[in-house]
């Protein structure tokens, strides 16, 4: 009985591994493949790549703590809403705080995009712009399914 359960677990793990690796193979599982619209990145010279990497690290240093704070606020909101007598003013204050953080992230994100664009040559900008427009029109649910 114990061996049967162990065998079932092993088989299910291998099945899950096989399915996930087959999915990656069909969609460019290797880094750098399957990313349509990123052709502008291929034309960057070494200096541009280095500068853009640094800019991205700076942006992520700003973004990650804000995202962590957003998660905490969402938990706080859930707890406030589950109270026996919910305090609507406290809930509204948390929502305002949450939206302020999201606003800060969006402002930083677009400032980052503008700064990237400034570093590009005109022919690179065209590819970058095309890629940004393509990403902007995606559905939010499609974004969650990206790999």
C-alpha positions in Angstrom: 0.0 0.0 0.0 2.8 2.4 0.9 4.7 1.6 -2.2 1.6 2.1 -4.4 1.1 5.6 -3.0 4.8 6.4 -3.5 4.6 5.1 -7.1 1.5 7.2 -7.8 3.2 10.3 -6.5 6.3 9.7 -8.6 4.3 9.1 -11.7 2.2 12.2 -11.2 5.4 14.3 -10.6 7.0 12.9 -13.8 3.7 13.6 -15.7 3.7 17.2 -14.5 7.3 17.6 -15.4 6.8 16.2 -18.8 3.8 18.4 -19.5 5.5 21.5 -18.3 8.7 20.8 -20.3 6.6 20.0 -23.4 4.8 23.3 -23.0 8.1 25.2 -22.8 9.5 23.5 -25.8 6.5 24.7 -27.9 6.9 28.3 -26.9 10.6 28.9 -27.0 11.6 27.4 -23.7 15.2 28.6 -24.0 15.9 32.2 -22.9 15.7 34.6 -25.8 13.5 32.6 -28.0 9.8 32.9 -28.5 9.8 36.6 -27.4 8.2 38.3 -30.4 8.7 42.0 -30.7 12.0 42.1 -28.8 14.1 42.4 -32.0 15.0 46.0 -31.0 17.1 44.5 -28.2 19.2 42.6 -30.7 20.4 45.9 -32.2 21.8 47.3 -29.0 25.5 47.8 -28.7 27.5 46.8 -25.5 27.4 50.3 -24.0 23.6 50.5 -24.5 23.0 47.0 -23.0 25.1 47.9 -20.0 23.3 51.2 -19.4 19.9 49.6 -19.9 20.7 46.8 -17.4 21.7 49.4 -14.8 18.6 51.4 -15.4 16.5 48.2 -15.0 18.2 47.3 -11.8 17.5 50.8 -10.4 13.9 50.5 -11.5 13.5 47.1 -9.8 15.1 48.3 -6.6 12.2 50.9 -6.5 9.5 48.5 -7.7 10.0 45.4 -5.5 9.6 47.1 -2.1 6.4 48.9 -3.4 5.0 45.6 -4.6 5.7 44.0 -1.3 3.9 46.8 0.5 1.0 46.4 -1.8 0.7 42.7 -0.9 0.7 43.6 2.8 -2.0 46.2 2.3 -4.2 43.7 0.4 -3.9 41.4 3.4 -4.7 44.2 5.8 -7.7 45.1 3.7 -9.0 41.5 3.8 -8.6 41.4 7.6 -10.4 44.8 7.9 -13.2 43.6 5.7 -13.6 40.4 7.8 -14.1 42.2 11.1 -17.3 41.7 12.9 -18.0 45.4 12.5 -15.8 46.6 9.6 -14.4 50.1 9.9 -15.2 51.7 6.5 -12.9 54.7 7.2 -10.0 52.3 7.8 -10.8 50.3 4.7 -11.0 53.5 2.6 -7.7 54.7 4.0 -6.0 51.4 3.1 -7.5 51.6 -0.4 -6.1 55.1 -0.8 -2.7 53.9 0.4 -2.9 51.0 -2.0 -3.8 53.2 -5.0 -1.0 55.7 -4.1 1.5 52.9 -4.2 0.1 51.6 -7.6 0.3 55.2 -8.9 3.9 55.4 -7.8 4.8 52.2 -9.5 3.1 53.3 -12.8 4.9 56.6 -12.7 8.2 54.9 -12.2 7.5 52.3 -14.9 6.7 55.0 -17.5 9.6 57.1 -16.5 11.8 54.0 -16.9 10.3 53.4 -20.4 11.0 57.1 -21.4 14.5 56.8 -20.1 15.1 53.6 -22.2 13.7 55.3 -25.2 16.1 58.3 -24.8 19.1 55.8 -24.9 18.0 54.3 -28.3 18.8 55.4 -31.8 15.9 56.3 -34.0 15.8 53.0 -35.8 15.9 51.2 -32.4 13.1 53.4 -31.1 10.8 52.3 -33.9 11.1 48.7 -32.8 10.8 49.6 -29.1 7.7 51.6 -29.8 6.1 48.8 -31.8 6.9 46.4 -29.0 5.4 48.7 -26.3 2.2 49.2 -28.3 1.8 45.5 -28.8 2.2 44.9 -25.1 -0.2 47.7 -24.2 -3.0 46.2 -26.2 -2.8 42.8 -24.5 -5.5 41.6 -22.2 -4.7 41.4 -18.5 -5.6 37.8 -18.4 -3.2 37.1 -21.2 -0.4 38.8 -19.2 -0.9 36.3 -16.4 -0.4 33.4 -18.8 3.0 34.7 -20.0 6.1 32.6 -19.4 
